[in-house]
Amino acid sequence: MLNKIFKVKVYNTTKEIAQSILAPRSGEACFFVFEGGPICSLSDLVISLNTMPSSTYLYHANQEKNDFANWVRNTLGDDQLADALKKSKNKTQATKICENRFKELKELINK
């Protein structure tokens, strides 16, 4: 059952859209983590989620808000990943969701 949450299907995602989602951002388009460095790409998000303390994750993703999902939607342009992140229950799930999406998008680009 949890496996379905971890997978983000690549519906209607073209190679060009995948490249756009994976492209690094710069400056103010980066996500600035509380007590951490900037996140400027989906790859950075995966790395950050793997290494950030749970307290930092909870500062950004809790019952009131999900800064990660908002950044993914508004900056990376990935509504599917943003929706999946909003449904995630904890840092472990969010990390797995992002890892899987990154892998799926890379595979799409490399086809």
Number of C-alpha atoms within 10 A of each C-alpha: 5 8 9 10 16 22 17 19 15 14 7 7 14 13 16 11 17 21 15 14 20 21 14 16 17 12 8 9 16 18 21 12 18 13 9 11 12 18 22 21 21 20 16 17 21 20 15 18 20 16 10 15 13 13 11 15 20 15 14 16 21 13 9 8 13 19 20 22 25 18 17 22 17 13 16 25 17 21 14 17 25 24 15 21 28 18 15 21 13 14 20 13 18 25 21 20 23 24 20 17 23 21 12 17 20 15 12 17 15 8 6
